[in-house]
Amino acid sequence: MPQQAFSLRDTTGAFETVFPSVAQRHDAAILGLRERFERGDPLIVLTADGALETNHVVCRLAQGLGPDVTVVRLTRPYKDAADGMAAITRSLGFDPAELSVSDLQSVFRLFLDYQGSHNQRTLLAVEHAAQQSHWLLDIIRHLVETAETEKHGLTVLLTTRPARYAQLQAEGPIAAVAERAGQPLSLPPFTPTETTEFVRQRVRAAGAADISQLFEFDAISRLHEISDGVPDEVAAICCRCLQNANLAETGRITEAAITRAASEIRAENQDFRTSLDETINEPRGLSITGHRLVIRLNDRWVRELLLDKGSVMLGRSDSCDISLPGHTVSRRHALISTGETGHVLRDLASRNGTFVGDQRVRETVLKPDDVIRIGDFLIEYESIAG
């Protein structure tokens, strides 16, 4: 049986906890998660309004567990139980091809039984829990309900936003077992001081000696106010302001510049849709045929690109056709080119790899609805009907 299911990587994207107050908060959350895991709690819940922090904490938690613990992470929403269970069994080293949901569940249960009989543990981390299909959540509910009686050593960790978890408790399949999780562990938003310190670190990374060189004092207060202190929002607005200021070669960033940057980001989120988020409206009527890429970053930034050229380069560099800013993305990370069999995705010897679903790939022919993962970016390959 495989002993480690997931090659753990730092998936914190643009956000790094480099100042003490936030690092201490993360350490406290990880300690609380470990205590509940070691106690054998079948269900643990971690809530936060930003996804980057929860990704960071889950990754650090998993990295700190011993070799007798198998970690399985579901890092994106899955459209149904078959899709989710296939991802679980694939990450364990099994081939889910042509297996029914019942068969996939049986494979996973056999694996859990094996783990339990050898005094080994399994951590199933389900991120974006409120966006998962109810079928998949119902399977998780059943596993949690049987964990105490069958002693198979499974702990399920759910991560979601506080408001979304309240919805799960009220109406979802997890409601039946939510009381087993006790009080959720939470990561609160930034304080005004933490927002200022984050911006200070960003300014230093941009090459300025002091924050006052780039930001007016009231602009930092406006940034905290407009972002509600959510780390994802703080990082996105701060980076957009720095980009806008560099392009315009303006003086210090003002309150108005903060407001404008936030409006630009939110407009981008509203203007495009992705089928990974079922709450967004159906696609706009398009009069063209072919394929397109729909790009998303932590539910915060979305764009789309029509594949109307011979090849498309993806990477961190601004010279790429699709620029994916993030320290887990290589400068020239992957290439999508048109071949005789269709669009071919090639990894360009990137440091952190290119994934289709949960499978790391070097080269593969893309199929409609394939989801490419590069760093923290999800890129869906879609067919467009005429």
MOZIFEN-V78458 format. One line per field, one symbol per residue. ss: DSSP state (A for helix, B for strand, O for the rest). psi: psi as a letter, one per 40 degrees, with the letter a starting at -180 (. if undefined). burial: # if it has 24 or more other C-alpha atoms within 12 Angstrom, else .. A space follows every 50 residues. Layout:
BEGIN
ss = ???
psi = ???
burial = ???
END
This chain:
BEGIN
ss = OOOOOOOOOOOOOOOOOOOAAAAAAAAAAAAAAAAAAAAOOOBBBBBBOO AAAAAAAAAAAAAOOOOOBBBBBBOOOOOOAAAAAAAAAAAOOOOOOOOO AAAAAAAAAAAAAAAAAOOOBBBBBBOOAAAOOAAAAAAAAAAAAAAAAA OOOBBBBBBBOAAAAAAAAAAOAAAAOAAAAOOOBBBOOOOAAAAAAAAA AAAAAOOOOOAAAOBOAAAAAAAAAAAOOOAAAAAAAAAAAAAAAAAAOO OOBOAAAAAAAAAAAAAAAAAOOOOOOOOOOOOOOOOOOBBBBBBBBOOO BBBBBBOOOOBBBBBOOOOOOBBOOOOOOOOOOBBBBBBOOBBBBBBOOO OOOBBBOOBBBOBBBOOOOOBBBBOOBBBBBBBBOO
psi = iidhdhhhihfebehhgeidddddddddddddddddddeehdhihhiiei dddddddddddddeiieehhhhhheiiididddddddddddeeihehfii ddddddddddddddddeffiihhhhhifdeeiiddddddddddddeddde fefhhhhhhiidddddddddeideddedddeahiiihiiiiddddddddd dddddeeidideddhiddddddddddeeehdddddddddddddddddefi aihidddddddddddddddddiihedheeiiiiihheiiaiihhhihfed hhiihhgeidihhhadieeidhhghieehidgdihhihadeahhhhhffi deihihbehhidhihiiheihhhhbehhhhhiihi.
burial = ..####.##########....#..##..##.###.###.########### #############.#...###########.##############.#.... #..##.###.######...###############.##########.#... ############.##..##..####.##.##..#########.####### ###.......#..##...#########.#################..... .####.######..##..#..######.............########## #######....#####....#################.....######.# .##########.##.#..###############...
END
